[in-house]
Amino acid sequence: MAKAGMSASVGPMAAVAGTIAWSGVEHMLRAGAETAVIDNGGDIVLCSDRVLHVGIHAGASSHSDTLAFEVPPQEGILGICTSSATVGPSISFGIADAVTVFSQNPAVADAWATSICNTITKEDTRIMERVPWQDVQGILVIAGEWMESFGDLPPVVKAKVNRDLVTGGPW
């Protein structure tokens, strides 16, 4: 968590949800699971022998709950971590409805989702120059109607996301 946070210029707690989910998936795999998925408040860690569709929830954006990542089978761990300035109870210094980062290191995915969400705007994407692309596969940013991808993402397909399946809370 400390290394991931330092890499992204955020504190180690920015990587805690992804790290906890990572530990859980590793335990599931050691117990014999062929497909293991944990969603810890929008920070997802998985390892799957089949294609999985991961819905994209982006608050009030018109893109929200209409799209999904079509994630191919994974031989190893994959972190898909999302940070938002408009959804959930966490404090954010940014404007993005969703910043989703894909990495084989879930702590890195979680920390960078937070860092990018805190700083990126449509007019200023300079933070992408700092992303450690050797550790990050791809990033999707949604802020209102603006949606942009960076790096290598799995296909994004039309989907009807069931809101009852979205991690929820009193916010």
N, C-alpha and C positions, 0 to 999 in steps of 0.2 A: 504494500500500500504506500509506503514511504517513497520508494523509487518511482512508482507510477505517478504519485502526486507531484513529486519534484520535477519529473519530466514535463508535466502539464502546467507547472507553476500554480498548483493548488495544494491544499493540505492533504494529508493522508486519508482523512475521513471522507474525502470526495470519492474514494475507491472502495469504501467499506461494503456497500450493497453488492457490487460485482464480485468482490472477494468472498463474501459469505456464500453467495450463490455458487461460485466456483468450487468451494469446498464441498458443498452439498452434492453437486453433480459428480465430483470425483468419488465421493463415498458411494453414490448410486452405481457408478460404473464398476467399482471394486466389488460391489455386491452382486454384479452380474447383469445389470440393466443394459439392454441394447439401445434404448432411447432414454435419455435423461434430460429433462428440461426443468429449470427453476426460474421463475419470474419473481424477482425481489423488488417490487415497486417500479417496474419498467426497466430494471437492469436484469437482462436475461442471459443465462448461461445454458448452453446445450451441447449435447453430443448425440447424434441421431443417425440411424441406419436408413432413414427414409427422408423424403422431401417434407419440409415443414413450412407452413405459412405463418409468418409473424406479422400480426396486424400493426398498423401505424396509427397511433393515437396522438393527435396534435391539438388538443384543446378546441378552441373555437374556429380554427382554420378550416376552410372548405375541404382541404385534403384529409382531414381527420376521419378515421374510421371508414375510408373508402378505398384504401390501398393496403397491400401487404407485401412484405419481402418473401420471395419464394426461395427459401434456404435449401440448398442441395444437401444430400447426406454428408456428414462430417466424420472423418476418421478420428479427429481429436476434438478438444474443447474449443468452443467458439463463444465469445462474449459479444452480446448485442445490447449495448447500454445506451439509455436515453436520458437526457436531461432537458428540463423545460423551465422557462421563466413564467409560464402561465398556467401550468397544471401541477397540482400537488402542493404539499405544505412547505417544501424546501425554499429557502431564500436564494434567489438568483439575482445577479446584477445585469442580466441580459434582457433580450427582447424575443428570443426564439420560442416558438410554440413546441418545437421538438428538435433536438440535435441527437442523432443516433449514430453511434460509432461501433464498427465491427473490428474485433481483434481476437487473435487466438489467446491473448492475455486479457482476461476480463477486468483485472484491476486497471490496466492501461485504457481499455475501452471506457470504463466508468470515469476515470479521472479526466480523460480528454473530452468526454461528452460534457462534463461540468465546465471545464475551461473554455471550450468553444462556445457553449451556451452563454457564458458570462460576457463574451466579448464580440461575437460575430454580428455583423449587420449586412444587409444587402450591399451597402455602399463600401463596407470595409471588411474584406475577407483575408486580411494579411495574416491572421493567426494560422491559416492553413499552411503558410510557409514554415512554421515551427513544428508541425505535426511529424512525429517520427514514423514515416511511411514504411520503414522496415518492420514496424510493430503494429501498424494500423492498416487494415485492408481497405476500408471505405467509410465514408461519412455522408449522411443525409441531413440537410438542414431545412426546416420549415419554419417560416415566420409569416403569419398571415397567408397571403396568396403566393409569396415567394417560396419556391422549393428548388434546391440545387444540390447536386451530388458531387462528391469529390472522391477520387480514388476508384477502387473496384468494389462495387456492391453487387449482391445477388439481384436477379430481376425483381422489379417492382411491378406487381400485377394488381388489377382491379379486384376489390374484395369488399364484402359487406361484413364489417367487423361487429361482432356481437358485444355491445357495450357492457353486458352483464359479465363478460369475461375479462374486462379491463380491471387491473388492480385498482381497488377503490378505497375510499376513506371519506371522512366527513367534510372534506373541502369540496 
